[in-house]
Amino acid sequence: MTTHFKDDYSLDLDAMQRLTEFYIEQKVPTVIVTGSTGEYGALTDDERQRVQKTVIDTARGSDMTVIAGASEMASLQCVGLTKYAQDAGADGVMITPPLGRPMVPASPRSSIITTWSPALRRSGS
């Protein structure tokens, strides 16, 4: 889902709540908040968490599944965002590998999954 902003570029959490309520009324089964269309790359961690909390809290008790985007270039930041989403009550997280890193099997840096998976497991996420 898209992230809404006011004219001064601050977050419009009221609009996020209204959009979430609209999706619930329309019986949208799942939303991804702060994913690739949610401006995640332009938000601070605090802003991402505020948007996620607004959507998660608004959807609580409904049939809509909320997936929180936790993609980030730094693995520790990704782990922190994942733990936040889990603690906030997200139904799941969406994580994409860092951009610009080769994932070719012959590459010595191809083990993104084997590098990130243990970090996420250690975080308890």
C-alpha positions as semicolon CSV with decimal commas, in nm:
position;residue;x (nm);y (nm);z (nm)
1;M;0,000;0,000;0,000
2;T;0,115;0,354;-0,060
3;T;0,233;0,581;0,221
4;H;0,046;0,909;0,250
5;F;0,207;1,245;0,323
6;K;0,078;1,592;0,405
7;D;0,164;1,897;0,195
8;D;0,465;1,962;0,421
9;Y;0,594;1,605;0,348
10;S;0,526;1,481;0,700
11;L;0,342;1,151;0,742
12;D;-0,035;1,164;0,710
13;L;-0,125;0,891;0,958
14;D;-0,493;0,988;0,952
15;A;-0,496;0,919;0,578
16;M;-0,317;0,587;0,641
17;Q;-0,588;0,492;0,890
18;R;-0,864;0,587;0,644
19;L;-0,697;0,391;0,363
20;T;-0,662;0,086;0,588
21;E;-1,029;0,112;0,689
22;F;-1,124;0,140;0,320
23;Y;-0,925;-0,175;0,238
24;I;-1,096;-0,359;0,523
25;E;-1,440;-0,246;0,401
26;Q;-1,350;-0,363;0,049
27;K;-1,242;-0,701;0,192
28;V;-0,884;-0,671;0,069
29;P;-0,729;-0,988;0,213
30;T;-0,368;-0,870;0,255
31;V;-0,171;-0,547;0,249
32;I;0,201;-0,484;0,255
33;V;0,285;-0,170;0,447
34;T;0,620;0,008;0,391
35;G;0,699;-0,225;0,106
36;S;0,839;-0,122;-0,230
37;T;0,540;0,101;-0,316
38;G;0,526;0,238;0,038
39;E;0,816;0,483;0,011
40;Y;1,023;0,275;0,253
41;G;1,352;0,399;0,113
42;A;1,256;0,759;0,185
43;L;1,140;0,699;0,543
44;T;1,339;0,694;0,864
45;D;1,306;0,386;1,084
46;D;1,083;0,586;1,318
47;E;0,856;0,690;1,032
48;R;0,837;0,334;0,901
49;Q;0,743;0,210;1,245
50;R;0,477;0,479;1,291
51;V;0,320;0,390;0,955
52;Q;0,332;0,019;1,036
53;K;0,180;0,071;1,381
54;T;-0,103;0,280;1,236
55;V;-0,193;0,014;0,980
56;I;-0,147;-0,280;1,219
57;D;-0,354;-0,116;1,493
58;T;-0,629;-0,017;1,248
59;A;-0,646;-0,368;1,101
60;R;-0,640;-0,543;1,439
61;G;-0,950;-0,756;1,481
62;S;-1,029;-0,757;1,109
63;D;-0,976;-1,039;0,860
64;M;-0,706;-0,843;0,675
65;T;-0,349;-0,972;0,693
66;V;-0,080;-0,706;0,740
67;I;0,270;-0,774;0,609
68;A;0,532;-0,519;0,716
69;G;0,820;-0,434;0,486
70;A;1,152;-0,473;0,666
71;S;1,396;-0,456;0,375
72;E;1,715;-0,269;0,441
73;M;2,076;-0,267;0,320
74;A;2,220;-0,323;0,670
75;S;2,136;-0,663;0,820
76;L;2,119;-0,536;1,180
77;Q;1,875;-0,264;1,076
78;C;1,669;-0,527;0,893
79;V;1,666;-0,742;1,207
80;G;1,554;-0,443;1,416
81;L;1,272;-0,360;1,175
82;T;1,167;-0,726;1,170
83;K;1,155;-0,744;1,549
84;Y;0,957;-0,420;1,564
85;A;0,701;-0,552;1,314
86;Q;0,672;-0,877;1,509
87;D;0,626;-0,695;1,841
88;A;0,374;-0,453;1,685
89;G;0,158;-0,745;1,574
90;A;0,228;-0,773;1,202
91;D;0,119;-1,103;1,052
92;G;0,450;-1,132;0,867
93;V;0,736;-0,938;0,714
94;M;0,860;-0,892;0,361
95;I;1,237;-0,881;0,325
96;T;1,426;-0,848;0,000
97;P;1,800;-0,902;-0,035
98;P;2,013;-0,586;-0,042
99;L;2,029;-0,426;-0,386
100;G;2,350;-0,435;-0,583
101;R;2,488;-0,751;-0,426
102;P;2,560;-1,033;-0,671
103;M;2,363;-1,351;-0,616
104;V;2,546;-1,569;-0,867
105;P;2,635;-1,911;-0,718
106;A;3,000;-1,881;-0,821
107;S;3,034;-1,546;-0,645
108;P;3,197;-1,535;-0,299
109;R;2,922;-1,292;-0,195
110;S;2,639;-1,512;-0,320
111;S;2,544;-1,633;0,022
112;I;2,307;-1,348;0,109
113;I;2,041;-1,597;0,217
114;T;2,284;-1,796;0,430
115;T;2,416;-1,470;0,579
116;W;2,080;-1,311;0,655
117;S;1,888;-1,621;0,760
118;P;2,102;-1,691;1,071
119;A;2,084;-1,321;1,169
120;L;1,707;-1,330;1,154
121;R;1,693;-1,662;1,342
122;R;1,919;-1,520;1,617
123;S;1,684;-1,225;1,651
124;G;1,400;-1,461;1,734
125;S;1,201;-1,334;1,435
